[in-house]
Amino acid sequence: MTISNLEKYKKDLEKLILLGDKMHLDLVYQALERQRKLTKDEQEAKTKLAGSFEDRYQRWFTEAQSVLKQLLPDRLSEFEDLYKLDSKRKSIDVTSYTIQDWLMGVRSNTDYRGKRNFDDFAVVIMRFRTQTEILKSVEARFESKLFEIKQLVQADIFDSELAESKELLKNGFVRGAGVIAGVVLEKHLAQTCSNHNVSTRKKHPSVSDFNDALKKMSVTDVPTWRQIQRLGDIRNLCGHNKEREPTRDEVGDLIDGVEKITKRLY
């Protein structure tokens, strides 16, 4: 699954959760109206939401089912069972009544006094609420999956760029090799700061700025900070300092150091 696909699922998920909350609110107002007279504000809100659940449930269920198949398949059967009828059930009671029953117009039987055997509407609210909570639980899984894929893609890109840097160094393009390795270091530190919600004050922070920010927030220790500072100095020598050319050994150390940092600092 690509990042672009995950972003699509994220947007779909946000819309479904919002719609599900509106549908649940529609049920809540219906339930309140069964118990007492609604206030003016409640009545206005109910009027705006009227029919949201019955009219939109089938579309909501189908789209939510698709999201769960992709992102949380281990909860899919539970989600579906809250809606569909059990073909093996022998009677309709509080445990076997489903959302599908409600939408098909099936209602609880009544006894000789005219009292319903169970509160079918309460069962529907409970089942739908559980479905919305299952859908919301996808968000944590989703963010984890998206983060995982982004890290893997970024790691592949960095490995490719460092391989290019090594090849340039091998063929004598010392300064160019150092510049590429330095760019990888800067991008990796920027991502590490993002992962840990670490910010810098500068609009265009450098390796040194990222390094100081990570140390200040205790993401890195002093030895790691010193190592990155040294790598940053070599990077600056390759990209900015015109007083002398960086040596092959220095750039070799830069490439090796960046490779280690990208593998152990996240």
C-alpha positions as CSV (number, residue, x, y, z in Angstrom):
1,M,0.0,0.0,0.0
2,T,1.5,3.4,-1.0
3,I,1.6,6.6,1.0
4,S,-0.8,8.2,-1.5
5,N,-3.3,5.4,-0.9
6,L,-3.0,5.8,2.9
7,E,-3.6,9.5,2.6
8,K,-6.8,8.7,0.7
9,Y,-7.9,6.3,3.4
10,K,-7.2,9.0,6.0
11,K,-9.5,11.5,4.3
12,D,-12.2,8.8,3.8
13,L,-11.8,7.8,7.5
14,E,-12.2,11.4,8.7
15,K,-15.4,11.9,6.7
16,L,-16.9,8.6,7.9
17,I,-16.2,9.3,11.5
18,L,-17.8,12.7,11.2
19,L,-20.8,11.3,9.4
20,G,-21.1,8.5,12.0
21,D,-21.1,11.0,14.8
22,K,-24.0,12.9,13.2
23,M,-25.9,9.7,12.6
24,H,-25.4,8.7,16.3
25,L,-26.6,12.1,17.4
26,D,-29.7,11.6,15.3
27,L,-30.4,8.4,17.3
28,V,-29.7,10.1,20.6
29,Y,-32.3,12.8,19.9
30,Q,-34.8,10.2,18.8
31,A,-34.1,8.4,22.1
32,L,-34.6,11.6,24.1
33,E,-37.8,12.3,22.4
34,R,-39.1,8.9,23.5
35,Q,-38.4,9.8,27.1
36,R,-39.5,13.5,27.4
37,K,-40.4,16.6,25.4
38,L,-37.3,18.1,23.7
39,T,-36.2,21.6,24.4
40,K,-36.4,24.2,21.6
41,D,-32.7,23.9,20.9
42,E,-32.9,20.1,21.0
43,Q,-35.8,20.1,18.6
44,E,-34.0,22.3,16.2
45,A,-31.0,20.1,16.2
46,K,-33.1,17.0,15.8
47,T,-34.9,18.5,12.8
48,K,-31.5,19.2,11.1
49,L,-30.4,15.6,11.7
50,A,-33.8,13.9,11.1
51,G,-33.4,10.7,9.1
52,S,-29.6,10.8,9.1
53,F,-29.3,7.3,10.5
54,E,-31.9,5.5,8.4
55,D,-31.1,7.4,5.2
56,R,-27.3,7.1,5.3
57,Y,-26.5,4.0,7.2
58,Q,-26.2,1.6,4.2
59,R,-23.7,3.9,2.5
60,W,-21.8,4.5,5.7
61,F,-21.6,0.8,6.5
62,T,-20.3,-0.1,3.0
63,E,-17.6,2.6,3.1
64,A,-16.6,1.8,6.6
65,Q,-16.4,-1.9,5.8
66,S,-14.0,-1.1,3.0
67,V,-11.7,1.0,5.3
68,L,-11.7,-1.8,7.9
69,K,-10.8,-4.4,5.3
70,Q,-7.7,-2.4,4.4
71,L,-6.6,-1.1,7.8
72,L,-8.1,-3.2,10.6
73,P,-9.1,-6.6,9.1
74,D,-9.0,-8.3,12.5
75,R,-12.0,-6.2,13.7
76,L,-14.0,-6.5,10.4
77,S,-16.1,-9.6,11.3
78,E,-17.1,-8.0,14.7
79,F,-18.1,-4.8,12.8
80,E,-20.2,-6.8,10.3
81,D,-21.9,-8.9,13.0
82,L,-23.2,-5.8,14.7
83,Y,-25.2,-5.1,11.5
84,K,-26.2,-8.3,9.8
85,L,-28.6,-11.1,10.8
86,D,-27.4,-14.4,12.1
87,S,-28.9,-17.0,9.8
88,K,-28.8,-19.6,12.6
89,R,-30.7,-17.6,15.2
90,K,-33.8,-19.3,16.6
91,S,-35.4,-16.3,18.1
92,I,-35.2,-12.5,18.3
93,D,-34.1,-11.1,21.6
94,V,-31.9,-8.5,23.0
95,T,-28.7,-10.5,22.1
96,S,-29.7,-11.5,18.6
97,Y,-31.5,-8.3,17.4
98,T,-29.4,-6.3,14.8
99,I,-29.2,-3.0,13.0
100,Q,-30.4,-4.8,9.9
101,D,-33.5,-5.9,11.7
102,W,-34.3,-2.3,12.6
103,L,-33.7,-1.0,9.0
104,M,-36.0,-3.8,7.7
105,G,-38.8,-2.7,10.0
106,V,-38.6,-5.7,12.4
107,R,-39.5,-4.7,15.9
108,S,-39.6,-6.4,19.3
109,N,-42.7,-8.5,20.1
110,T,-44.9,-7.3,22.9
111,D,-46.5,-9.4,25.7
112,Y,-50.1,-9.6,26.7
113,R,-49.9,-6.2,28.4
114,G,-48.6,-4.5,25.3
115,K,-45.1,-4.2,26.7
116,R,-42.2,-4.8,24.4
117,N,-40.0,-7.9,25.3
118,F,-36.9,-5.7,24.9
119,D,-35.9,-2.2,23.9
120,D,-35.0,-2.7,20.3
121,F,-34.1,1.0,19.8
122,A,-31.6,0.9,22.6
123,V,-30.0,-2.2,21.1
124,V,-29.6,-0.3,17.8
125,I,-28.0,2.7,19.5
126,M,-25.6,0.4,21.4
127,R,-24.7,-1.6,18.3
128,F,-24.1,1.4,16.1
129,R,-22.1,3.1,18.8
130,T,-19.8,0.1,19.0
131,Q,-19.4,0.2,15.2
132,T,-18.4,3.9,15.3
133,E,-15.9,3.2,18.1
134,I,-14.3,0.3,16.1
135,L,-14.0,2.7,13.1
136,K,-12.4,5.4,15.4
137,S,-9.9,2.8,16.6
138,V,-8.6,2.6,13.1
139,E,-7.0,6.1,13.5
140,A,-4.3,4.9,15.9
141,R,-3.5,2.0,13.6
142,F,-3.6,4.2,10.6
143,E,-1.1,6.7,11.9
144,S,1.2,3.9,12.9
145,K,1.0,2.3,9.5
146,L,1.5,5.6,7.7
147,F,4.5,6.4,9.9
148,E,6.0,3.0,9.3
149,I,5.7,3.3,5.5
150,K,7.0,6.8,5.4
151,Q,10.1,5.7,7.4
152,L,10.7,2.8,5.1
153,V,10.4,4.9,1.9
154,Q,12.6,7.6,3.4
155,A,15.2,5.0,4.5
156,D,15.3,3.6,0.9
157,I,15.8,7.1,-0.5
158,F,18.6,7.9,2.0
159,D,20.3,4.6,1.2
160,S,20.2,5.4,-2.5
161,E,21.6,8.9,-2.0
162,L,24.4,7.7,0.2
163,A,25.2,5.0,-2.3
164,E,25.5,7.8,-4.9
165,S,27.7,9.8,-2.5
166,K,30.0,6.8,-2.1
167,E,30.3,6.4,-5.9
168,L,31.2,10.0,-6.3
169,L,33.9,9.8,-3.7
170,K,35.2,6.6,-5.3
171,N,35.6,8.5,-8.6
172,G,37.3,11.5,-7.1
173,F,34.3,13.9,-6.7
174,V,35.1,14.6,-3.1
175,R,33.2,17.9,-2.6
176,G,30.1,16.7,-4.4
177,A,30.1,13.5,-2.4
178,G,30.2,15.5,0.8
179,V,27.4,17.8,-0.3
180,I,25.0,14.9,-1.0
181,A,25.8,13.2,2.3
182,G,25.3,16.5,4.1
183,V,21.8,16.9,2.5
184,V,20.9,13.4,3.7
185,L,22.0,14.3,7.2
186,E,20.0,17.5,7.3
187,K,16.8,15.8,6.0
188,H,17.1,13.0,8.4
189,L,17.6,15.4,11.4
190,A,14.6,17.4,10.2
191,Q,12.5,14.2,10.1
192,T,13.7,13.2,13.6
193,C,12.7,16.5,15.0
194,S,9.3,16.1,13.4
195,N,8.9,12.6,14.9
196,H,9.6,13.9,18.4
197,N,7.6,17.2,18.0
198,V,10.9,19.2,18.3
199,S,10.8,22.6,16.8
200,T,13.5,25.2,16.0
201,R,13.1,29.0,15.9
202,K,14.7,29.4,12.5
203,K,12.7,29.5,9.3
204,H,15.5,27.6,7.5
205,P,17.3,25.6,10.1
206,S,20.7,24.0,9.5
207,V,22.2,20.7,10.7
208,S,23.6,22.6,13.8
209,D,20.1,24.0,14.6
210,F,18.4,20.6,14.4
211,N,21.2,19.0,16.4
212,D,21.0,21.6,19.2
213,A,17.2,21.3,19.3
214,L,17.4,17.5,19.6
215,K,20.0,17.7,22.4
216,K,17.9,20.4,24.2
217,M,14.9,18.1,24.3
218,S,17.0,15.1,25.4
219,V,16.3,13.2,22.2
220,T,20.1,12.8,21.7
221,D,22.9,12.6,24.3
222,V,26.1,14.7,24.4
223,P,28.3,12.1,22.5
224,T,25.7,11.9,19.7
225,W,25.4,15.7,19.6
226,R,29.2,16.0,19.3
227,Q,29.3,13.4,16.5
228,I,26.6,15.2,14.5
229,Q,28.3,18.5,15.1
230,R,31.5,17.1,13.6
231,L,29.6,15.8,10.6
232,G,28.0,19.1,10.2
233,D,31.4,20.8,10.2
234,I,32.6,18.6,7.4
235,R,29.3,19.2,5.5
236,N,29.9,22.9,5.7
237,L,33.4,22.5,4.5
238,C,32.1,20.7,1.4
239,G,29.3,23.1,0.7
240,H,30.5,26.5,1.8
241,N,34.2,26.8,2.8
242,K,36.3,27.9,-0.2
243,E,39.6,28.2,1.8
244,R,40.5,24.6,1.3
245,E,39.2,21.4,-0.3
246,P,37.8,18.7,2.0
247,T,39.9,15.6,2.1
248,R,38.8,12.2,0.9
249,D,39.1,10.8,4.5
250,E,36.9,13.6,5.9
251,V,34.2,13.0,3.4
252,G,34.5,9.3,3.9
253,D,34.0,9.9,7.6
254,L,31.0,12.1,6.8
255,I,29.3,9.4,4.7
256,D,30.0,6.7,7.2
257,G,28.8,8.9,10.1
258,V,25.6,9.9,8.3
259,E,24.9,6.2,7.5
260,K,25.1,5.3,11.1
261,I,23.0,8.2,12.3
262,T,20.2,7.4,9.8
263,K,20.1,3.8,11.1
264,R,20.1,4.5,14.9
265,L,18.4,7.9,15.3
266,Y,14.7,8.2,14.6
